[in-house]
């Protein structure tokens, strides 16, 4: 009986190990997060999306990035069109045709080179850019959507991965990215709180089998133009802005 018990014990342990391996092998997405010094993790996500950085229409692989520093000064602190990074009219600059659009109930997407000091001078001291000087936000809403089009064309598209740099996430389980394939949610993933060394956080998710047609972005629980103070300034709201967008080459659905 003792030998039988030993054999059963070994079989149970083996079954548990196999079950664990099956779950790991069944993983259908990869999540990459970071706070503080996020550079290495952003680079890791870049390689997951594709080593080739595409800057004009016509690519069939690789990745796209938007870091806002190419926005001319005359367009700062003013609402940007929702298709600023995929204009399709005749004569549109190829460098802007990157296949990304955004929308919300309150469309007031803006870029600043002062971390939005012109909108909320108290909160701006808590923010920082990841690359260059300029940062991005919807100053009237903290919940909005990112969509994808074939670069240079008004054709709905999808991607497998999308990542975003956040600045000054103070509250856990608050700011998030939720991914959709049509109306089907592929999951909601929360942005890590920044650490003491930096205001920056990063979240990127790559799906191995599913396609992403839309990403819901939630940053903080307040809006920049409300005049409310950030938690870091003794207020009650977590005010958050954004910098780099990263995603693989959008392809026609």
C-alpha angles and dihedrals in degrees: 000000000000091000091048090052091050091051092049090049091053091048092050092050091048091050091051091051092048091048090051091050091049090054092050092047090048092060106129100185141036122221121200119187136169143166132195107011098024099166098102093049092046088053090049090054091047091058090048090055094045136293094239115085110211119209103169136041123274102058121138100194141007127068145289130223135190120193101163096229092113092063107114117240093244089065096051119112092014130099114272122216114258091242096046089127095046110035111169103183120117112283095018111156111260090218090065095049098096101137100247128124132170136199144175141166088261105041105197103132111166141172124217136185093200097056087257096302087149089061103036115005095185096053095042091073089066096054132084137180121240097207125020119335108292127090136185138225145150095241094194100046138033094199122063144130137255118207134184136228134177103274109263094008135085090233121125112247141177139216136200099222140031132177136180138195114226129194124213103001101174103167125066119228092016114091111055151159118228117193126211138190099199105309094337115104113224092192145293118254124191126225116238119244114255117254130231094270098062144000092235130110131173134204126179129167127190122192117209097198108013129075122226116222097167140014123204111213122202119180120180127320101271140051128246096230094052092086091232121140124248119245088249089060095049096271131123101240131083103223115194136179132189143227130175123032116200128187140146122259109296113236131193113275 
